[in-house]
């Protein structure tokens, strides 16, 4: 476990703590990042981390895709860009970086959830689905079966599953689109499956 702390006062108004997974990183400036989280208690949230890219930052090297743990944020007075106060990393998921197909599939999970939910709307079941899916791919590698299982479970949890349609079709109709990376992912996983899924 790694704990990073940013210098907001401990009694700051609006501090909230939750389990969370990093699903996207956006460069804000040469030294700062916007970190997109899927959280257990608040759904999708965004935090700004000023100075995160500086060598001396408390968060330096500790915020990366698919990292999971406990984070605390300070709520913004206005808008949806909050300040990251503290993070304790429990899950590094290094196995997702060993193979391109695993990285691609993990990113697809996050992209699909970003399409499926409203920002800052609690979705604990979807958080649990993402956590289990990432852990599975970390341990067992990427596969078409893992992709289809995630889509099937997501369609079920969203209430859009239909027994006469494939899950991705139901999701596409409900969400209006699927992540553009899906076609590339299918091709990559088809090749991977034919050769044997890489293990961690």
N, C-alpha and C positions, 0 to 999 in steps of 0.2 A: 504494500500500500504506500502511496505517496500523497502527502498533504501539501498543498500550496495555498498561501494566504495572501490576500491583497488588503491594503491598509485602510479599509473602511472600518469605522468604529463598531465594536461588538454590539452595541445597543442601537444600531442604525434602524430607523423606522422602515418597515417593509421588507426585512430580511426573511427569505423563505429557503428552506432546505428540502431537497428531494433527491431520490435516486435518478440518474440520468445517463444517457448515452449520446456521444457526439455523432451527429449524422451529417454535418456539413461545416466547412470552414470557409469564411469569406474574408479576403484581405481588405481591411479598412484603410490602412495607410502603410507606410514603410515599416512602422513599428507595432501596429495594432491589428487585432482580428475581431471579426464577428463570429461567434461560435453558436451554431444551431444545435439545439439539444432536443432529444425526445425524452421527456421526463415521465416518471411514474405518476406524479400528482398534478401536473399542469399541462400535460401534452407537449406540443411543440412550443419552445421558447427560444428567444435569441438573447445572447449576452454580448456586450462589448468588453474586450479585454485590452485596455490601453497598455502599450509597452510590451505586449506578449512576445513580440519578435526580437526584443532586445536580449542580448546574452545574459544580462543580470536579472531578467524578469523571474519572479517567483513561479510563473507559469511556463517558463521557457522549456520546450521539449516535452511538456506534460499534457498538451492539448492536441490530440490527433484523432483522426477518424476512427470511430468505433470504440474508443476508450469509454469505459463505464465506471461509475462510482457514485459518490455522494457529492453534490454541489450545493452551494449557497449563493443566492443572488439577491441583490438589492433592487427592489422594484423602482422603475422609472416613474416620475410624477406624471409624465405624459408619454404616450407612444408605447411601443412594444420592444424597445431596445433597452434591456436592463444591464446592470453592472454585475459582473461575476466577482464574488467576494472571496470564495474559498472552494477548493475542490480536493477531494480525497479519492485517488484512483484505486479501484479494486480489480478491474478487469482491463488488461492491456490488449488482449486478443492478438498477439503477435502472429498467430497462425494465419490470419487473414491477409498478411503482407507477403507470405511465402510464395503465393501463386496468383497470377493475374486474374484467373477466373474467380478465385475466392474474393479478391478485392472488388471485382466487378459485380458479383452477386450481392455482396454486403452493401455496396453503394446503391444497388437497385432496390433493396429492401427499404432503405432510408428515403429514396426518391419517391417510391410508391406511397409510403406513409405520408410524406409531405403533400402529396396530391389528395390523400384520402381524408385528412382531418383539418379542422379549423385551428388556427393558432391559439394557444393557451386554453384549449378545451381539454379537460382531464379525460384520458383514455388509458386507464391502467391495464386493461386487457390487451390493448395494442402494444403498450410498452412491454408487457410480458412476452407477447409473441415475438417482438423484435429481439429481445434479450435471448430467448431460447433459440431463435433462428441464427443469430450471430454466433452463439456458443456452439451450435451444431456445425456450422461451416468451419469455425476455428478448429474443431476437433476432427472432423470427418472430411473436410474438403467440400468444394462446390459440386453440385450435381443438378441435373434437370429435375430429379425427384424433390430436392430441397426447394427449388424454385416453385414447382407446382404446389407443393405442400403449403408454402407461405401464401401463395395466391389463394388457395382454397380456404385456408384458415382466415385470411383477411376478408374474403367475400362473405364467409359465414358470420364473422364478428360484426361486419357492417350491415348485415341483413339483406344482402343483395344476391346471395347464392341461389342458383336454380339448377335443379337436378338434370335438366335437359341441355344445359349449356356448360361449357368449360369456364372455369373460374376467371380466367383472364378476360374472356368475352364479357362476363357479367360486370367485372370491375371497369372495363373500358366504357361500357354503356353508362354505368353509374357515375364515373368520374369524368367522362368526356374524353379521356385520353389515357394512355399508359406512358411511362417514361420512355423517351426515345432510345435509351440504351437497351431496351428489351430485345430487339432484333439481333444486335451484336452479341448480347449475352446468350441468346438461344444458340447461335452459331458456335460460340466459344464452348458452351457446355456440351453441345452435341459432339464436338471433337474430343473434348475431355472425357466424356462418358465412353466414347468408343475406344479410347486408349486406356481407360481405367482412371478413376478419380484420384488425384494426388492426395496424399495424407499429410497431416501436419508433421 
